[in-house]
Amino acid sequence: MAQVLIPHTGVKVYGNSHGMLQSYLSSRYSLSCSVIGGVEDALENDYEYTISREFDKLQIANLGWRKLCKESRFSFKSSKIEYTRSASYFLK
């Protein structure tokens, strides 16, 4: 399962031939989750995401990665894996 939190900021600019030139700042956050599972030659994947202009309003609880994990785990024969350390990446 991979999870990625991405903050995005930008400047929007609009101009026309009548001399109007306006700009404003915009920002948003997005959080995505993807699950890949497989048995032998069969692979299954699924993807969920949420986007909001405010970090506190991301629908993390409703994102559905628990649902994705359950669906993947129950559609294949699950097996316990050993404890491992893995890297997490946060993009700025």
CORJOHU-V207310 format. One record per residue. N is the residue number from 0. RES is the residue in one letter. SS is DSSP state (@ for helix, = for strand, . for the rest). Layout:
n=N res=RES ss=SS
n=N res=RES ss=SS
This chain:
n=0 res=M ss=.
n=1 res=A ss==
n=2 res=Q ss==
n=3 res=V ss==
n=4 res=L ss==
n=5 res=I ss==
n=6 res=P ss==
n=7 res=H ss==
n=8 res=T ss==
n=9 res=G ss==
n=10 res=V ss==
n=11 res=K ss==
n=12 res=V ss==
n=13 res=Y ss==
n=14 res=G ss==
n=15 res=N ss=.
n=16 res=S ss=.
n=17 res=H ss=.
n=18 res=G ss=.
n=19 res=M ss=.
n=20 res=L ss==
n=21 res=Q ss==
n=22 res=S ss==
n=23 res=Y ss==
n=24 res=L ss==
n=25 res=S ss==
n=26 res=S ss==
n=27 res=R ss==
n=28 res=Y ss==
n=29 res=S ss==
n=30 res=L ss==
n=31 res=S ss==
n=32 res=C ss==
n=33 res=S ss==
n=34 res=V ss==
n=35 res=I ss==
n=36 res=G ss==
n=37 res=G ss==
n=38 res=V ss==
n=39 res=E ss=.
n=40 res=D ss=.
n=41 res=A ss==
n=42 res=L ss==
n=43 res=E ss==
n=44 res=N ss==
n=45 res=D ss==
n=46 res=Y ss==
n=47 res=E ss==
n=48 res=Y ss==
n=49 res=T ss==
n=50 res=I ss==
n=51 res=S ss==
n=52 res=R ss=.
n=53 res=E ss=.
n=54 res=F ss=@
n=55 res=D ss=@
n=56 res=K ss=@
n=57 res=L ss=.
n=58 res=Q ss=.
n=59 res=I ss=.
n=60 res=A ss=.
n=61 res=N ss=.
n=62 res=L ss=.
n=63 res=G ss=.
n=64 res=W ss=@
n=65 res=R ss=@
n=66 res=K ss=@
n=67 res=L ss=@
n=68 res=C ss=@
n=69 res=K ss=@
n=70 res=E ss=@
n=71 res=S ss=@
n=72 res=R ss=@
n=73 res=F ss=@
n=74 res=S ss=@
n=75 res=F ss=.
n=76 res=K ss=.
n=77 res=S ss=.
n=78 res=S ss=.
n=79 res=K ss=.
n=80 res=I ss=.
n=81 res=E ss=.
n=82 res=Y ss=.
n=83 res=T ss=.
n=84 res=R ss=.
n=85 res=S ss=.
n=86 res=A ss=.
n=87 res=S ss=.
n=88 res=Y ss=.
n=89 res=F ss=.
n=90 res=L ss==
n=91 res=K ss=.
